[in-house]
Amino acid sequence: MVNLNWPWVVNLTGVSTYIKDPLKIDKLIKVHQYVSGIWKNGSKYLHFYTLYNEEHSIELIKQCVKITKTIDYLKLKSDDYFVLFLSCYLHDIAMALYPNLERFTADHVESDLIYSEWKERIYRLINLDLSIPSENKYVTELEHTDKVEIKLMLLEYFKKLDSYFESDIRSSHAFQSAKFIKSQADLNFIDKAFIQLVADVSEAHSYDAKDVYKLKSKASDDLFDLKYLMIILRLADLLDMTRERISTSFMKQNINYMSGISKYHWISHLSINNCHIESEFEYSVPKKDANDKLQINEIIKLKIYLNTCQLTSVSESGSCTDWGAKYDTENNCMVVRINDHLDNGADKNCNYMCNLSCKWFVKKQEYLFK
């Protein structure tokens, strides 16, 4: 048996409510130890990610439980929870790994652009015109060029390469995590069937929404419902949006050295105090002369509490097409309603004057809106 004297047990009490098999609980704790060890020194290459470690995993498990308790439609079995909780731990594991630097030498549009730009800068630095064949002899002029200028250029392209690998890891981490999960001998204590499911659920957290929500599902009949697991993990991951995702002290010391995209994510997390999901039900009474049945709809609400308010207008009217926003003066909040099939063809265009807070949130939470 694994030693249960772990902070995780304190922070996430009642796990046996969802996973009935004590051996599976032991395996989950072993995965916690494993992920904690991999993330102990942070990312092996990039240090400016927001939290993707076991703290993020624990928060996701809590969010998953909240989601299944809140949304009546999402029913899970004990083994579903086991796969889901494992996915919470392992879905971002590739973010901690050192990237394959040799990928930069392969044919990629982004790396080719950096290379071409660097080469042109070198040619300009030594006044070399390649359209004149005889000028190739001036390549030796590089030896006589001010080394300060060359060093500054090297520093500039070091930052470009750093940004390239950061973007590469971000964009491919879901696929790489799934690949890592299926290939790691350290995870052999988990049955291969479960490993495959965890890899599939983990990879799906970066899929397009349509590739998850349009999957056919037989939740009550199948041993596992991958569609529900994918939906819940994706939503839980998106709801971990608050300031708890970052270290404020670390940000203050290092923000000047972060890439633009990292600054954006860190400041966005800093701006959100907490996030709360809840649901309510509404019903429509059928008309007397119709054959319609009583319809009950479950309405999901997210309440996001900001610690900053910026209502400065950024355009005369919104350009959003699938939701509408308005400012609730009485409650001092923005209300954003996402349209769905219940709108019966109603106009979906937002006619509210865009403010900075609303536009930022719609952009930052694009996946959540989808």
URZI-V491457 format. One record per backbone hydrogen bond with DSSP energy under -1.0 kcal/mol. NH is the residue of the N-H (numbers start at 1). CO is the residue of the C=O. E is the energy in kcal/mol with one decimal. If there is no record, write none. Layout:
nh = {NH NH}
co = {CO CO}
e = {E E}
This chain:
nh = {6 9 10 11 12 17 18 19 25 26 27 28 29 30 31 32 33 34 35 36 37 38 39 42 44 51 57 58 59 60 61 62 63 64 65 66 67 68 69 70 71 74 75 81 82 83 84 85 86 87 88 89 90 91 93 95 96 97 101 103 104 105 108 112 113 114 115 116 117 118 119 120 121 122 123 124 125 126 127 128 132 135 136 137 138 139 140 141 142 143 144 145 150 151 152 153 154 155 156 157 158 159 160 161 162 163 164 165 166 167 168 169 170 171 172 173 176 177 178 179 180 181 182 184 187 188 190 195 196 197 198 199 200 201 202 203 204 205 206 207 211 212 213 214 215 221 222 229 230 231 232 233 234 235 236 237 238 239 241 243 245 246 251 252 253 254 255 257 258 263 264 265 266 267 268 269 270 271 272 273 274 276 278 280 282 284 290 295 297 299 301 303 305 307 314 318 324 326 328 333 335 337 339 343 344 346 350 356 357 359 360 361 362 363 364 365 366 369 370}
co = {4 6 6 7 8 14 15 15 21 22 23 24 25 26 27 28 29 30 31 32 33 34 35 39 96 245 53 54 55 56 57 58 59 60 61 62 63 64 65 66 67 71 73 77 78 79 80 81 82 83 84 85 86 87 90 92 93 94 99 100 101 102 106 108 109 110 111 112 113 114 115 116 117 118 119 120 121 122 124 123 129 132 133 134 135 136 137 138 139 140 141 142 146 147 148 149 150 151 152 153 154 155 156 157 158 159 160 161 162 163 164 165 166 167 168 169 172 173 174 175 176 177 178 180 184 185 187 191 192 193 194 195 196 197 198 199 200 202 203 204 208 209 209 210 212 218 218 225 226 227 228 229 230 231 232 233 234 235 239 272 242 243 247 248 249 250 251 254 255 259 260 261 262 263 264 265 266 267 269 305 305 303 301 299 297 295 287 284 282 280 278 276 274 271 354 352 337 335 333 328 326 324 322 340 341 343 320 312 310 355 356 357 358 359 360 361 363 365 366}
e = {-2.4 -1.0 -1.1 -2.8 -2.2 -1.8 -1.6 -2.3 -1.6 -2.0 -2.0 -2.1 -2.0 -2.1 -2.0 -1.9 -2.2 -2.3 -3.0 -2.5 -2.0 -2.0 -2.3 -2.3 -1.2 -2.5 -1.9 -2.5 -2.2 -2.2 -2.3 -2.2 -2.4 -2.9 -2.1 -2.3 -2.7 -2.4 -1.9 -2.1 -3.0 -1.4 -1.1 -1.9 -1.6 -2.2 -2.8 -3.0 -2.1 -2.2 -1.8 -1.3 -2.0 -2.2 -1.5 -2.2 -1.6 -1.1 -1.2 -1.8 -1.6 -1.4 -1.2 -2.6 -2.2 -1.8 -2.3 -2.7 -2.5 -2.4 -2.4 -2.2 -2.1 -2.0 -2.3 -2.4 -2.1 -1.6 -1.1 -3.0 -1.7 -2.2 -1.7 -1.0 -2.1 -1.6 -1.0 -2.2 -1.8 -1.7 -1.4 -1.0 -1.4 -2.7 -2.5 -1.9 -2.6 -2.5 -2.3 -2.4 -2.0 -1.9 -1.6 -2.5 -2.4 -2.4 -2.2 -2.5 -2.1 -2.5 -2.5 -2.6 -2.3 -2.4 -1.5 -1.2 -2.7 -2.5 -2.1 -2.3 -2.3 -2.8 -1.8 -1.2 -1.2 -1.9 -2.0 -2.2 -2.5 -1.7 -2.9 -2.5 -2.3 -2.7 -2.6 -2.4 -1.6 -1.3 -1.4 -1.4 -1.1 -1.6 -2.9 -1.2 -1.4 -1.3 -2.8 -2.1 -2.8 -2.5 -2.7 -2.4 -2.3 -2.4 -2.8 -2.5 -1.9 -1.9 -2.0 -2.3 -1.8 -1.5 -2.3 -2.3 -1.7 -1.6 -2.1 -2.0 -1.1 -2.4 -2.1 -2.0 -2.7 -2.7 -2.0 -2.2 -2.2 -1.2 -1.6 -2.8 -1.1 -2.3 -2.6 -2.0 -2.4 -2.4 -1.3 -1.6 -3.5 -3.4 -3.3 -3.3 -2.7 -2.2 -2.1 -1.2 -2.1 -1.8 -3.5 -1.6 -3.0 -3.0 -2.1 -1.9 -1.1 -1.2 -2.1 -1.9 -2.3 -2.5 -2.7 -2.2 -2.5 -1.9 -3.2 -2.5 -1.2 -2.3 -1.9}
